[in-house]
């Protein structure tokens, strides 16, 4: 994400995805406030990347850097360290359990096809139990 991806006047941010997809999404007030706080403390650099490494040199945060930030945040929170994708997966599963439809989750995750979202239904064991049939000729 680049500094120019933030449109403060319209309250939107540009999100870039796979396949060079670009979407404008609303910038919630609390997220905007958090970004302003971060930008005030952001290391000085010539880079237009929004998020920079804290340690010199102040270069754009890499994929492995993001993974490291998420893992360390998990440890600080007393959770087992996981990567960013696991957080996305957990959020989608929780939203599914709360009653959201697959198409709503697909839209939230910005999947182009609802079928891509079906993987999240597999981890909802509680919902799958209600669909399980008793074993023929045996105890359930």
N, C-alpha and C positions, 0 to 999 in steps of 0.2 A: 504494500500500500504506500502510496506517495502522498506528500503533503498536499499536492494539487487535487487529490481524490476527495478531499474534504470540502464540501460546499457549505460554509457556515451560514450564508444568507438564506439558502433554501432548506437548510437543516437536513442535508443528505450526504451520503458518502458513496463513493464508487467502489464496488467490490468486483475484483477480477477473479475469474474461475478457470477451470479446465477448458481447453478448447478455445482460448481467447475470449471467453464469455465475459461480458461486462454488464453489471446491473447497478442501478441507483437504488439505494435503500435508505429509509429514514434514519436520521441520526438522533437517537433519543437524548433528551436533555442530560440525563445522568452520565451517559457515555461521552457526550460533548464536554461536560465539566471535567470528567476524568482525563480526557485527551488534553484539555487546556492545562490541567495540573501537570501532566506528563511533559507537555511541550515547554513549560516554564523551567523544568529541570533537565530537559533533553540535552545531551552533550552537544557542544558546538561542532558543526561539520558542514561541509559543502554539499553533502548528499541531500537529495530531495526525498529520500526514503523516510517514511514516518517513524518507524521504529529502528533504533540504532543500538549497536552493542554498547554496553556500559563501559567496558574496558577498552583502552586504546588499542588499536585505532578505532575511531567512531565510524564504523562502516555499517551498511544495512544488516539487520538481523537476518541470519540465514535460517533455513529450515531446521538444521540441527540446533541452532541457537534457540529457536522457538520450542523445540522438543525439550531442551534443557530447562528453559524457564518453567514449562508446565510440570516437569518432573520435580523440580525443586519446590515449586508451590505445593505440590501434593505432599511432599515430605514435611514441609512446614505446617501443613494442615493435619498432619498425623495420618495421612492416607498412604496406601502403597503407591509407589511412583508409576504413573501411566503416561502415555503420550497424548498429544492433542486429538488424535482420531478417536481414542477411547472415550474422551470427554464428549465428543460429538455423538458417538454411539450411545453413551449413557444418557445423554440429554434426550435423544430421539426415543429411546426405550421408555424413559420416564414419561414423556409426552404421550406416547402410545398407551401406556398404562392409565394415564389420566383421562383417556377417552377420545383423544384426537384421532381423526381418520388418517389413513395412509396418505391420502392426497394432501391433507393439511401438512403432514410431516414432510412430505416430498417438497412442497412449496417452501417450507421453512428451511430445509436443508439445501434448497436450490437445485434439486435433482431435475434433470430434463424429463426423465421417465419415471412414472410411479413405480415401475417394476424394480428400479434401483433401490427404492425404499423398502421393499419387501424383506431384505436381509434383517431389518430391525425387528420384524415380527418374530423371527426365529428365536430371539433371545428373551422374549416375553413368556417365560415358562408358566407363570400364573394363568395367563390367557390360554396357553396351549393345553393346560390341564383340563380346563372346562370343555375342550374339544375332544379329549382322549376317550376312546371307546373301551369298555371292559374287555379283558382278554377272553377270547372264546373258550368256554368250558373251564375257566379258572376263576380264582378270586381276583378282584380288582385291586 
